[in-house]
């Protein structure tokens, strides 16, 4: 890809930066109603363990304020709300109205909606005051953001001193031999499952491509440090297919 400052990646395609958010929105509008089912099928349910590991590393306490960004259908927000309790403050933020709607409906069914606030928010320009949150989580959302560095800086501003950011995201497989198997699965099975379950193979082809274009573990550490975070570390999960990055605002 050329270094045109007005261009960015949408999967393997090169698009105008101004168009990417809309293209990503179309993907999630298409898959929102089947998102939870697809997550279970695509990861064989392991995404739940990845999210549990994230919560364990978040160190949440009763009464804290937490933002779950790109929170989609509310898996993580529901668990966060239970950890910080009714005296805490849980915000589920997502740029996509369809995903927020599905998440809200699901959390109403679980009786949790009174503890969670829903905000349609762009990660690059968070609509919250500085120093507002004890913790920010973003699970499988950062790779869809157009300007990731800008988003990291916005998250840093929104965190309280002593606060932490946890990014759960697909990353670069590290186990020998895992890469080719993972590629075969991603580019063959994912679009097929998408076609069968959500009647949408193209969106799942984009998701597979977006994973390949996302910064690897060490690059994301550097980006977080550039955004102001300290004590940045990462944990490889499932052989590096997924990584959890954690950094602090000190």
MIPAMAR-219845 format. One record per residue: x negated, z, y negated of N, C-alpha, C, CB in turn; residue in three letters. Coordinates in nm, 2 decimals. Glycine has a CB too. Layout:
BEGIN
n_east,n_up,n_north,ca_east,ca_up,ca_north,c_east,c_up,c_north,cb_east,cb_up,cb_north,lumro
X,Z,Y,X,Z,Y,X,Z,Y,X,Z,Y,ALA
...
//
This chain:
BEGIN
n_east,n_up,n_north,ca_east,ca_up,ca_north,c_east,c_up,c_north,cb_east,cb_up,cb_north,lumro
-0.08,0.00,0.12,0.00,0.00,0.00,-0.09,0.00,-0.12,0.10,0.12,0.00,UNK
-0.05,-0.08,-0.22,-0.13,-0.08,-0.35,-0.10,0.05,-0.42,-0.09,-0.20,-0.44,UNK
-0.19,0.08,-0.52,-0.18,0.20,-0.60,-0.09,0.18,-0.72,-0.32,0.26,-0.63,UNK
0.02,0.11,-0.71,0.11,0.09,-0.82,0.18,0.23,-0.84,0.21,-0.02,-0.79,UNK
0.16,0.29,-0.96,0.22,0.42,-0.98,0.37,0.42,-0.98,0.17,0.47,-1.12,UNK
0.44,0.31,-0.99,0.58,0.30,-0.99,0.64,0.28,-0.85,0.63,0.20,-1.08,UNK
0.55,0.27,-0.75,0.59,0.24,-0.61,0.57,0.36,-0.52,0.52,0.12,-0.55,UNK
0.64,0.37,-0.41,0.62,0.48,-0.31,0.67,0.43,-0.18,0.70,0.61,-0.35,UNK
0.65,0.51,-0.07,0.70,0.48,0.06,0.84,0.52,0.08,0.60,0.55,0.17,UNK
0.91,0.43,0.15,1.04,0.46,0.22,1.02,0.43,0.36,1.17,0.39,0.15,UNK
0.98,0.52,0.45,0.93,0.49,0.58,0.81,0.40,0.56,1.04,0.42,0.66,UNK
0.81,0.28,0.63,0.70,0.19,0.62,0.71,0.09,0.51,0.68,0.12,0.75,UNK
0.83,0.09,0.44,0.85,0.00,0.34,0.79,0.05,0.20,1.00,-0.03,0.32,UNK
0.76,-0.04,0.11,0.72,0.00,-0.02,0.84,-0.03,-0.11,0.59,-0.08,-0.07,UNK
0.88,0.08,-0.19,1.00,0.07,-0.28,0.96,0.12,-0.41,1.12,0.14,-0.22,UNK
1.05,0.09,-0.51,1.03,0.15,-0.64,1.06,0.30,-0.63,1.12,0.08,-0.75,UNK
0.98,0.38,-0.70,1.00,0.53,-0.70,1.14,0.57,-0.74,0.90,0.60,-0.79,UNK
1.19,0.49,-0.84,1.33,0.53,-0.89,1.44,0.50,-0.79,1.36,0.45,-1.02,UNK
1.41,0.42,-0.69,1.51,0.39,-0.58,1.50,0.48,-0.46,1.49,0.24,-0.54,UNK
1.39,0.55,-0.44,1.38,0.62,-0.32,1.48,0.73,-0.29,1.24,0.69,-0.31,UNK
1.51,0.81,-0.40,1.61,0.92,-0.38,1.75,0.86,-0.33,1.63,1.00,-0.51,UNK
1.79,0.75,-0.38,1.91,0.69,-0.34,1.91,0.64,-0.20,1.95,0.57,-0.43,UNK
1.79,0.58,-0.16,1.78,0.53,-0.02,1.78,0.65,0.08,1.65,0.45,-0.01,UNK
1.71,0.76,0.04,1.71,0.88,0.13,1.86,0.93,0.14,1.62,0.98,0.08,UNK
1.92,0.93,0.02,2.06,0.98,0.02,2.15,0.90,0.11,2.12,0.98,-0.13,UNK
2.13,0.77,0.12,2.21,0.69,0.21,2.19,0.73,0.35,2.18,0.54,0.19,UNK
2.06,0.76,0.39,2.03,0.80,0.53,2.11,0.93,0.56,1.88,0.83,0.54,UNK
2.10,1.03,0.47,2.17,1.16,0.50,2.32,1.16,0.49,2.11,1.27,0.42,UNK
2.37,1.07,0.40,2.52,1.05,0.40,2.56,1.00,0.53,2.56,0.95,0.28,UNK
2.48,0.91,0.59,2.52,0.85,0.72,2.51,0.94,0.83,2.42,0.73,0.75,UNK
2.41,1.03,0.83,2.39,1.12,0.95,2.44,1.26,0.94,2.24,1.13,0.98,UNK
2.50,1.30,0.82,2.53,1.44,0.80,2.62,1.50,0.90,2.60,1.45,0.66,UNK
2.73,1.43,0.94,2.82,1.49,1.03,2.77,1.51,1.17,2.95,1.40,1.04,UNK
2.66,1.43,1.21,2.60,1.44,1.34,2.47,1.51,1.34,2.59,1.30,1.41,UNK
2.43,1.56,1.22,2.29,1.61,1.20,2.25,1.72,1.30,2.28,1.66,1.06,UNK
2.34,1.82,1.32,2.30,1.93,1.41,2.29,1.88,1.55,2.41,2.04,1.40,UNK
2.39,1.80,1.60,2.38,1.75,1.74,2.25,1.67,1.76,2.51,1.66,1.77,UNK
2.22,1.59,1.66,2.10,1.50,1.67,1.97,1.59,1.67,2.10,1.40,1.55,UNK
1.97,1.69,1.59,1.85,1.78,1.59,1.83,1.84,1.73,1.87,1.89,1.49,UNK
1.94,1.89,1.79,1.92,1.94,1.93,1.88,1.84,2.03,2.06,2.00,1.97,UNK
1.94,1.72,2.02,1.90,1.61,2.11,1.75,1.57,2.09,1.99,1.50,2.10,UNK
1.72,1.55,1.97,1.59,1.49,1.93,1.47,1.59,1.97,1.58,1.46,1.79,UNK
1.50,1.72,1.95,1.39,1.81,1.97,1.41,1.89,2.10,1.38,1.91,1.85,UNK
1.51,1.86,2.18,1.55,1.93,2.30,1.58,2.08,2.27,1.44,1.92,2.41,UNK
1.63,2.10,2.15,1.66,2.24,2.10,1.55,2.32,2.05,1.72,2.31,2.22,UNK
1.43,2.26,2.06,1.31,2.34,2.02,1.30,2.36,1.87,1.18,2.26,2.06,UNK
1.38,2.28,1.79,1.38,2.31,1.64,1.42,2.45,1.61,1.47,2.21,1.57,UNK
1.51,2.51,1.70,1.55,2.65,1.67,1.43,2.74,1.69,1.66,2.68,1.78,UNK
1.34,2.72,1.78,1.22,2.80,1.79,1.13,2.79,1.68,1.15,2.77,1.93,UNK
1.11,2.66,1.63,1.03,2.64,1.51,1.08,2.72,1.39,1.02,2.49,1.48,UNK
1.22,2.71,1.38,1.28,2.78,1.26,1.27,2.94,1.28,1.43,2.74,1.25,UNK
1.28,2.98,1.40,1.26,3.13,1.42,1.12,3.17,1.39,1.29,3.16,1.57,UNK
1.02,3.09,1.43,0.88,3.12,1.39,0.86,3.12,1.24,0.78,3.01,1.45,UNK
0.93,3.03,1.17,0.92,3.03,1.02,0.97,3.16,0.96,1.00,2.91,0.97,UNK
1.09,3.20,1.01,1.15,3.33,0.96,1.06,3.44,0.99,1.29,3.35,1.03,UNK
0.99,3.45,1.11,0.90,3.56,1.14,0.79,3.56,1.05,0.85,3.54,1.29,UNK
0.74,3.45,1.00,0.63,3.44,0.91,0.67,3.46,0.76,0.55,3.31,0.92,UNK
0.80,3.46,0.73,0.85,3.47,0.60,0.84,3.62,0.55,0.99,3.42,0.59,UNK
0.85,3.71,0.64,0.84,3.85,0.60,0.95,3.90,0.50,0.71,3.88,0.53,UNK
1.07,3.85,0.53,1.19,3.88,0.44,1.23,4.03,0.46,1.31,3.79,0.47,UNK
1.28,4.08,0.34,1.33,4.22,0.34,1.46,4.22,0.27,1.23,4.31,0.26,UNK
1.54,4.33,0.30,1.67,4.35,0.25,1.66,4.34,0.09,1.73,4.48,0.29,UNK
1.76,4.27,0.03,1.77,4.27,-0.11,1.68,4.16,-0.18,1.73,4.40,-0.17,UNK
1.61,4.08,-0.10,1.53,3.98,-0.17,1.61,3.86,-0.20,1.41,3.94,-0.07,UNK
1.55,3.78,-0.29,1.61,3.65,-0.34,1.53,3.54,-0.27,1.61,3.63,-0.49,UNK
1.61,3.45,-0.20,1.54,3.35,-0.12,1.61,3.21,-0.14,1.54,3.38,0.03,UNK
1.53,3.11,-0.16,1.59,2.97,-0.17,1.55,2.89,-0.05,1.53,2.90,-0.30,UNK
1.65,2.84,0.02,1.62,2.75,0.13,1.65,2.61,0.08,1.71,2.78,0.26,UNK
1.54,2.54,0.06,1.55,2.41,-0.01,1.56,2.30,0.10,1.43,2.38,-0.10,UNK
1.63,2.19,0.06,1.66,2.08,0.16,1.73,2.15,0.28,1.53,2.00,0.20,UNK
1.81,2.25,0.25,1.87,2.34,0.35,1.97,2.28,0.44,1.92,2.46,0.29,UNK
2.02,2.16,0.40,2.11,2.08,0.49,2.22,2.15,0.54,2.03,2.03,0.60,UNK
2.23,2.16,0.67,2.35,2.21,0.73,2.35,2.36,0.76,2.38,2.15,0.86,UNK
2.25,2.43,0.70,2.25,2.58,0.69,2.20,2.66,0.80,2.39,2.61,0.67,UNK
2.13,2.60,0.89,2.07,2.68,1.01,1.98,2.79,0.96,1.98,2.58,1.10,UNK
1.89,2.76,0.87,1.79,2.86,0.82,1.86,2.95,0.72,1.67,2.78,0.76,UNK
1.94,2.90,0.63,2.01,2.98,0.53,2.09,3.09,0.60,2.10,2.89,0.44,UNK
2.16,3.06,0.71,2.24,3.16,0.78,2.15,3.28,0.83,2.31,3.10,0.90,UNK
2.04,3.25,0.88,1.95,3.35,0.93,1.88,3.43,0.82,1.83,3.29,1.02,UNK
1.85,3.36,0.71,1.79,3.42,0.59,1.90,3.52,0.53,1.75,3.32,0.48,UNK
2.02,3.48,0.52,2.13,3.57,0.47,2.14,3.69,0.55,2.26,3.49,0.46,UNK
2.13,3.68,0.68,2.13,3.80,0.76,2.01,3.89,0.74,2.14,3.76,0.91,UNK
1.90,3.84,0.71,1.78,3.92,0.69,1.78,3.99,0.56,1.65,3.83,0.70,UNK
1.82,3.92,0.45,1.82,3.98,0.32,1.94,4.07,0.29,1.80,3.88,0.21,UNK
2.05,4.04,0.37,2.17,4.12,0.36,2.25,4.09,0.24,2.13,4.27,0.35,UNK
2.37,4.15,0.23,2.46,4.12,0.12,2.41,4.16,-0.02,2.60,4.19,0.14,UNK
2.31,4.26,-0.01,2.25,4.30,-0.14,2.14,4.21,-0.18,2.19,4.45,-0.12,UNK
2.11,4.11,-0.10,2.01,4.01,-0.13,2.08,3.89,-0.19,1.93,3.97,-0.01,UNK
2.00,3.78,-0.21,2.06,3.66,-0.27,2.00,3.54,-0.20,2.02,3.66,-0.43,UNK
2.09,3.47,-0.13,2.04,3.35,-0.06,2.10,3.22,-0.12,2.08,3.36,0.10,UNK
2.01,3.13,-0.15,2.06,3.00,-0.21,2.02,2.89,-0.12,2.00,2.98,-0.35,UNK
2.12,2.81,-0.08,2.10,2.69,0.00,2.10,2.57,-0.10,2.21,2.67,0.11,UNK
1.98,2.51,-0.12,1.97,2.40,-0.21,1.95,2.27,-0.14,1.86,2.42,-0.31,UNK
2.02,2.16,-0.17,2.00,2.03,-0.11,2.03,1.93,-0.21,2.08,2.02,0.02,UNK
1.96,1.82,-0.21,1.99,1.71,-0.31,2.11,1.63,-0.27,1.86,1.62,-0.32,UNK
2.15,1.64,-0.14,2.25,1.56,-0.08,2.38,1.63,-0.07,2.20,1.51,0.05,UNK
2.48,1.58,-0.14,2.62,1.64,-0.14,2.68,1.64,0.00,2.71,1.57,-0.24,UNK
2.66,1.54,0.08,2.72,1.53,0.21,2.66,1.64,0.30,2.69,1.39,0.28,UNK
2.53,1.66,0.29,2.47,1.77,0.38,2.52,1.91,0.33,2.32,1.76,0.37,UNK
2.53,1.93,0.20,2.58,2.06,0.15,2.72,2.08,0.20,2.58,2.06,-0.01,UNK
2.80,1.98,0.20,2.94,1.99,0.24,2.95,2.03,0.39,3.02,1.86,0.22,UNK
2.87,1.97,0.47,2.87,2.00,0.62,2.82,2.14,0.64,2.78,1.90,0.70,UNK
2.71,2.18,0.56,2.66,2.31,0.57,2.75,2.42,0.53,2.53,2.32,0.49,UNK
2.82,2.39,0.42,2.92,2.49,0.37,3.03,2.51,0.47,2.98,2.45,0.24,UNK
3.08,2.40,0.53,3.19,2.41,0.63,3.15,2.49,0.75,3.24,2.27,0.67,UNK
3.02,2.47,0.79,2.97,2.54,0.91,2.96,2.69,0.88,2.83,2.48,0.95,UNK
2.91,2.72,0.76,2.89,2.86,0.73,3.02,2.93,0.70,2.80,2.87,0.61,UNK
3.12,2.86,0.65,3.25,2.92,0.64,3.30,2.96,0.78,3.35,2.82,0.57,UNK
3.28,2.87,0.88,3.33,2.90,1.02,3.25,3.02,1.07,3.30,2.77,1.11,UNK
3.13,3.04,1.03,3.05,3.15,1.08,3.08,3.28,1.00,2.90,3.12,1.08,UNK
3.16,3.27,0.90,3.19,3.39,0.81,3.08,3.43,0.72,3.23,3.50,0.90,UNK
2.99,3.34,0.69,2.87,3.38,0.61,2.87,3.33,0.47,2.75,3.33,0.68,UNK
2.98,3.25,0.44,2.97,3.18,0.31,2.97,3.27,0.19,3.08,3.08,0.31,UNK
3.03,3.39,0.20,3.03,3.48,0.09,2.89,3.53,0.05,3.12,3.60,0.12,UNK
2.80,3.52,0.14,2.66,3.57,0.11,2.56,3.46,0.07,2.60,3.64,0.24,UNK
2.61,3.34,0.06,2.52,3.22,0.04,2.58,3.14,-0.08,2.51,3.13,0.16,UNK
2.49,3.11,-0.17,2.52,3.02,-0.29,2.47,2.88,-0.26,2.47,3.07,-0.42,UNK
2.56,2.78,-0.29,2.52,2.64,-0.26,2.49,2.57,-0.40,2.64,2.57,-0.19,UNK
2.38,2.50,-0.40,2.33,2.43,-0.52,2.28,2.30,-0.49,2.23,2.52,-0.60,UNK
2.34,2.19,-0.55,2.28,2.06,-0.54,2.16,2.05,-0.63,2.39,1.95,-0.57,UNK
2.04,2.04,-0.57,1.92,2.05,-0.64,1.81,1.95,-0.60,1.86,2.19,-0.63,UNK
1.74,1.89,-0.69,1.63,1.81,-0.67,1.50,1.89,-0.66,1.62,1.69,-0.78,UNK
1.43,1.88,-0.55,1.31,1.97,-0.54,1.20,1.94,-0.65,1.24,1.94,-0.40,UNK
1.21,1.82,-0.71,1.11,1.79,-0.81,1.14,1.86,-0.94,1.10,1.64,-0.83,UNK
1.26,1.90,-0.96,1.31,1.96,-1.09,1.41,2.07,-1.06,1.37,1.86,-1.19,UNK
1.36,2.18,-1.00,1.45,2.28,-0.96,1.53,2.35,-1.08,1.38,2.39,-0.88,UNK
1.66,2.36,-1.06,1.74,2.41,-1.17,1.75,2.56,-1.18,1.88,2.35,-1.16,UNK
1.64,2.63,-1.16,1.63,2.77,-1.16,1.53,2.82,-1.26,1.60,2.83,-1.02,UNK
1.54,2.94,-1.31,1.44,3.00,-1.40,1.31,3.02,-1.33,1.49,3.13,-1.47,UNK
1.20,3.03,-1.41,1.07,3.07,-1.35,1.08,3.21,-1.29,0.96,3.06,-1.46,UNK
1.00,3.23,-1.19,0.99,3.36,-1.12,1.12,3.42,-1.07,0.93,3.46,-1.23,UNK
1.20,3.33,-1.01,1.33,3.37,-0.96,1.34,3.42,-0.82,1.43,3.25,-0.98,UNK
1.25,3.37,-0.73,1.27,3.39,-0.59,1.15,3.46,-0.53,1.29,3.26,-0.52,UNK
1.18,3.55,-0.43,1.07,3.61,-0.35,1.01,3.52,-0.25,1.13,3.74,-0.28,UNK
1.09,3.42,-0.21,1.05,3.33,-0.10,1.13,3.20,-0.11,1.07,3.40,0.04,UNK
1.06,3.09,-0.08,1.12,2.96,-0.07,1.08,2.90,0.06,1.08,2.86,-0.19,UNK
1.19,2.85,0.13,1.16,2.78,0.26,1.21,2.64,0.24,1.23,2.85,0.38,UNK
1.14,2.55,0.31,1.18,2.40,0.31,1.15,2.35,0.45,1.12,2.32,0.20,UNK
1.25,2.32,0.53,1.23,2.28,0.67,1.27,2.13,0.68,1.31,2.37,0.77,UNK
1.18,2.05,0.72,1.20,1.91,0.74,1.26,1.84,0.62,1.29,1.89,0.87,UNK
1.22,1.88,0.50,1.27,1.82,0.38,1.16,1.76,0.29,1.35,1.91,0.31,UNK
1.04,1.81,0.30,0.94,1.77,0.20,0.90,1.62,0.22,0.82,1.86,0.22,UNK
0.91,1.57,0.34,0.86,1.44,0.36,0.96,1.33,0.30,0.85,1.41,0.51,UNK
1.08,1.38,0.27,1.18,1.29,0.20,1.17,1.29,0.05,1.32,1.32,0.24,UNK
1.09,1.38,-0.01,1.08,1.40,-0.15,0.99,1.28,-0.21,1.02,1.54,-0.19,UNK
1.03,1.22,-0.32,0.95,1.11,-0.37,0.81,1.16,-0.42,1.03,1.04,-0.49,UNK
0.81,1.26,-0.51,0.69,1.31,-0.57,0.66,1.45,-0.51,0.69,1.31,-0.72,UNK
0.59,1.46,-0.40,0.57,1.58,-0.33,0.49,1.68,-0.42,0.50,1.56,-0.20,UNK
0.39,1.63,-0.49,0.31,1.72,-0.57,0.39,1.79,-0.68,0.19,1.65,-0.63,UNK
0.48,1.71,-0.74,0.57,1.76,-0.85,0.66,1.86,-0.79,0.65,1.64,-0.91,UNK
0.71,1.84,-0.67,0.80,1.94,-0.60,0.73,2.07,-0.57,0.86,1.88,-0.47,UNK
0.60,2.06,-0.53,0.53,2.18,-0.50,0.51,2.26,-0.63,0.39,2.15,-0.44,UNK
0.48,2.19,-0.74,0.46,2.26,-0.86,0.59,2.33,-0.91,0.41,2.17,-0.97,UNK
0.70,2.26,-0.89,0.83,2.31,-0.93,0.86,2.44,-0.85,0.94,2.21,-0.91,UNK
0.83,2.43,-0.72,0.85,2.55,-0.63,0.77,2.67,-0.67,0.83,2.52,-0.48,UNK
0.64,2.64,-0.71,0.55,2.74,-0.75,0.60,2.81,-0.87,0.41,2.68,-0.78,UNK
0.65,2.74,-0.97,0.70,2.80,-1.10,0.82,2.89,-1.07,0.75,2.69,-1.19,UNK
0.90,2.85,-0.97,1.03,2.92,-0.94,1.01,3.05,-0.86,1.12,2.83,-0.87,UNK
0.89,3.06,-0.80,0.86,3.18,-0.72,0.81,3.29,-0.81,0.75,3.15,-0.62,UNK
0.85,3.42,-0.77,0.80,3.53,-0.84,0.65,3.55,-0.80,0.88,3.66,-0.80,UNK
0.57,3.62,-0.89,0.43,3.65,-0.85,0.44,3.74,-0.72,0.36,3.73,-0.96,UNK
0.36,3.71,-0.62,0.37,3.77,-0.49,0.46,3.70,-0.40,0.41,3.91,-0.51,UNK
0.53,3.60,-0.45,0.62,3.52,-0.36,0.55,3.42,-0.28,0.73,3.45,-0.45,UNK
0.62,3.37,-0.18,0.56,3.28,-0.09,0.65,3.15,-0.06,0.53,3.35,0.04,UNK
0.58,3.05,-0.03,0.65,2.92,0.01,0.61,2.89,0.16,0.60,2.80,-0.08,UNK
0.72,2.86,0.24,0.70,2.82,0.38,0.75,2.68,0.39,0.76,2.92,0.47,UNK
0.66,2.59,0.44,0.70,2.45,0.46,0.69,2.42,0.61,0.61,2.35,0.38,UNK
0.81,2.40,0.67,0.81,2.36,0.81,0.83,2.20,0.81,0.93,2.43,0.89,UNK
0.74,2.13,0.88,0.75,1.99,0.87,0.68,1.92,0.99,0.69,1.93,0.74,UNK
0.73,1.80,1.02,0.66,1.72,1.12,0.52,1.70,1.07,0.73,1.59,1.15,UNK
0.42,1.69,1.16,0.28,1.68,1.12,0.21,1.59,1.22,0.21,1.81,1.11,UNK
0.08,1.60,1.23,0.00,1.51,1.31,-0.03,1.58,1.45,-0.13,1.48,1.24,UNK
0.01,1.51,1.56,-0.01,1.57,1.69,-0.16,1.58,1.72,0.05,1.49,1.80,UNK
-0.21,1.70,1.78,-0.35,1.72,1.79,-0.39,1.72,1.94,-0.38,1.85,1.73,UNK
-0.30,1.74,2.03,-0.33,1.75,2.17,-0.38,1.61,2.22,-0.22,1.80,2.26,UNK
-0.49,1.60,2.30,-0.53,1.47,2.35,-0.42,1.40,2.43,-0.65,1.49,2.43,UNK
-0.39,1.28,2.39,-0.29,1.20,2.47,-0.15,1.22,2.42,-0.30,1.24,2.61,UNK
-0.13,1.31,2.33,0.01,1.34,2.28,0.05,1.23,2.19,0.02,1.48,2.22,UNK
-0.04,1.18,2.10,0.00,1.09,2.00,0.07,0.96,2.05,-0.12,1.04,1.92,UNK
0.02,0.89,2.15,0.09,0.77,2.20,0.22,0.80,2.26,0.00,0.70,2.30,UNK
0.23,0.91,2.34,0.36,0.95,2.40,0.46,0.98,2.29,0.34,1.08,2.49,UNK
0.42,1.05,2.19,0.51,1.09,2.07,0.55,0.96,2.00,0.44,1.19,1.98,UNK
0.46,0.87,1.98,0.50,0.74,1.91,0.60,0.67,1.99,0.37,0.65,1.89,UNK
0.58,0.66,2.12,0.67,0.59,2.21,0.81,0.65,2.20,0.62,0.58,2.36,UNK
0.81,0.78,2.21,0.94,0.85,2.20,1.01,0.83,2.06,0.92,1.00,2.22,UNK
0.93,0.84,1.96,0.99,0.83,1.82,1.05,0.70,1.79,0.88,0.86,1.72,UNK
0.98,0.59,1.83,1.02,0.46,1.79,1.10,0.39,1.90,0.90,0.37,1.77,UNK
1.12,0.45,2.01,1.21,0.39,2.11,1.33,0.48,2.13,1.13,0.37,2.25,UNK
1.31,0.61,2.17,1.42,0.70,2.20,1.50,0.74,2.08,1.36,0.82,2.27,UNK
1.43,0.77,1.97,1.50,0.82,1.85,1.61,0.72,1.80,1.41,0.86,1.74,UNK
1.57,0.60,1.77,1.67,0.50,1.73,1.78,0.48,1.83,1.60,0.37,1.69,UNK
1.75,0.49,1.96,1.85,0.47,2.06,1.95,0.58,2.06,1.78,0.45,2.20,UNK
1.89,0.71,2.06,1.98,0.83,2.05,2.07,0.82,1.92,1.90,0.96,2.05,UNK
2.01,0.78,1.81,2.08,0.76,1.68,2.19,0.66,1.70,1.99,0.72,1.57,UNK
2.17,0.55,1.77,2.27,0.45,1.79,2.38,0.50,1.87,2.21,0.32,1.86,UNK
2.35,0.57,1.98,2.45,0.62,2.07,2.53,0.74,2.02,2.39,0.67,2.20,UNK
2.47,0.83,1.95,2.54,0.95,1.90,2.59,0.94,1.76,2.44,1.07,1.91,UNK
2.52,0.88,1.67,2.56,0.87,1.53,2.59,0.73,1.49,2.45,0.93,1.44,UNK
2.59,0.64,1.58,2.61,0.49,1.56,2.52,0.44,1.44,2.76,0.47,1.52,UNK
2.40,0.49,1.44,2.31,0.45,1.33,2.17,0.46,1.38,2.33,0.55,1.21,UNK
2.11,0.35,1.42,1.97,0.34,1.47,1.88,0.33,1.35,1.95,0.23,1.56,UNK
1.92,0.27,1.24,1.83,0.24,1.13,1.78,0.37,1.06,1.89,0.15,1.02,UNK
1.88,0.47,1.04,1.84,0.59,0.98,1.74,0.67,1.06,1.97,0.68,0.96,UNK
1.75,0.66,1.19,1.66,0.74,1.27,1.52,0.66,1.29,1.72,0.76,1.41,UNK
1.53,0.53,1.27,1.40,0.46,1.26,1.33,0.50,1.13,1.42,0.30,1.26,UNK
1.40,0.51,1.02,1.34,0.56,0.89,1.28,0.70,0.91,1.45,0.57,0.78,UNK
1.35,0.79,0.98,1.31,0.93,1.00,1.17,0.93,1.08,1.41,1.02,1.07,UNK
1.16,0.84,1.18,1.04,0.83,1.26,0.93,0.78,1.17,1.06,0.74,1.38,UNK
0.96,0.68,1.09,0.85,0.63,1.00,0.81,0.73,0.89,0.90,0.50,0.93,UNK
0.91,0.80,0.84,0.88,0.90,0.73,0.79,1.01,0.78,1.01,0.96,0.67,UNK
0.80,1.04,0.91,0.71,1.14,0.97,0.57,1.09,0.97,0.76,1.18,1.11,UNK
0.55,0.96,1.00,0.41,0.90,1.01,0.35,0.89,0.87,0.42,0.76,1.07,UNK
0.43,0.88,0.76,0.38,0.87,0.63,0.35,1.00,0.56,0.47,0.78,0.55,UNK
0.39,1.11,0.62,0.38,1.24,0.56,0.24,1.29,0.57,0.48,1.34,0.63,UNK
0.19,1.36,0.47,0.05,1.41,0.48,0.02,1.50,0.60,0.02,1.50,0.35,UNK
-0.10,1.48,0.66,-0.13,1.57,0.77,-0.16,1.71,0.73,-0.26,1.51,0.85,UNK
-0.19,1.79,0.83,-0.20,1.94,0.81,-0.30,1.97,0.69,-0.25,2.01,0.93,UNK
-0.42,1.92,0.70,-0.52,1.96,0.60,-0.49,1.90,0.46,-0.66,1.91,0.64,UNK
-0.43,1.78,0.46,-0.39,1.72,0.33,-0.29,1.80,0.26,-0.34,1.58,0.35,UNK
-0.19,1.85,0.34,-0.08,1.93,0.28,-0.14,2.07,0.23,0.03,1.96,0.38,UNK
-0.24,2.13,0.30,-0.30,2.25,0.25,-0.36,2.22,0.11,-0.41,2.29,0.35,UNK
-0.43,2.11,0.10,-0.50,2.07,-0.03,-0.39,2.05,-0.14,-0.58,1.94,-0.01,UNK
-0.28,1.99,-0.10,-0.18,1.97,-0.20,-0.12,2.10,-0.25,-0.07,1.88,-0.15,UNK
-0.10,2.19,-0.16,-0.04,2.32,-0.20,-0.14,2.40,-0.29,-0.01,2.41,-0.07,UNK
-0.27,2.39,-0.25,-0.37,2.46,-0.34,-0.37,2.39,-0.48,-0.51,2.45,-0.27,UNK
-0.36,2.26,-0.48,-0.36,2.19,-0.61,-0.24,2.23,-0.69,-0.36,2.04,-0.59,UNK
-0.13,2.27,-0.62,0.00,2.31,-0.69,-0.01,2.46,-0.73,0.11,2.29,-0.60,UNK
-0.12,2.53,-0.70,-0.13,2.67,-0.75,-0.13,2.77,-0.64,-0.03,2.69,-0.85,UNK
-0.09,2.73,-0.52,-0.08,2.83,-0.41,-0.21,2.88,-0.36,0.00,2.77,-0.30,UNK
-0.21,3.01,-0.32,-0.34,3.07,-0.27,-0.31,3.12,-0.13,-0.38,3.18,-0.36,UNK
-0.42,3.16,-0.06,-0.41,3.21,0.08,-0.33,3.11,0.16,-0.35,3.35,0.08,UNK
-0.35,2.98,0.14,-0.27,2.88,0.21,-0.33,2.87,0.36,-0.28,2.74,0.14,UNK
-0.24,2.87,0.45,-0.27,2.85,0.59,-0.17,2.77,0.66,-0.29,2.99,0.66,UNK
-0.20,2.72,0.78,-0.10,2.65,0.86,-0.11,2.69,1.00,-0.12,2.49,0.84,UNK
0.00,2.67,1.07,0.02,2.71,1.21,0.07,2.58,1.28,0.12,2.83,1.23,UNK
0.00,2.53,1.38,0.04,2.42,1.45,0.14,2.46,1.56,-0.08,2.34,1.52,UNK
0.25,2.39,1.57,0.35,2.42,1.67,0.37,2.30,1.76,0.49,2.46,1.60,UNK
0.40,2.32,1.89,0.42,2.21,1.98,0.31,2.10,1.97,0.56,2.14,1.95,UNK
0.18,2.15,1.97,0.07,2.06,1.98,0.04,1.99,1.85,0.09,1.96,2.08,UNK
0.10,2.04,1.74,0.08,1.98,1.61,0.19,1.87,1.57,-0.05,1.91,1.60,UNK
0.29,1.85,1.66,0.40,1.77,1.63,0.47,1.82,1.50,0.50,1.76,1.75,UNK
0.47,1.96,1.50,0.53,2.02,1.38,0.42,2.13,1.33,0.66,2.10,1.41,UNK
0.42,2.15,1.20,0.33,2.25,1.15,0.40,2.33,1.04,0.20,2.19,1.08,UNK
0.38,2.46,1.04,0.43,2.55,0.94,0.31,2.58,0.84,0.49,2.68,1.00,UNK
0.33,2.55,0.72,0.24,2.58,0.61,0.29,2.70,0.53,0.21,2.46,0.52,UNK
0.20,2.79,0.49,0.25,2.91,0.41,0.14,2.93,0.30,0.26,3.04,0.50,UNK
0.19,2.95,0.18,0.11,2.98,0.07,0.17,3.08,-0.02,0.07,2.85,-0.01,UNK
0.09,3.15,-0.10,0.14,3.26,-0.19,0.12,3.23,-0.34,0.08,3.39,-0.15,UNK
0.21,3.28,-0.42,0.18,3.27,-0.57,0.13,3.41,-0.60,0.32,3.24,-0.65,UNK
0.01,3.42,-0.63,-0.05,3.56,-0.66,-0.07,3.58,-0.81,-0.19,3.57,-0.59,UNK
//
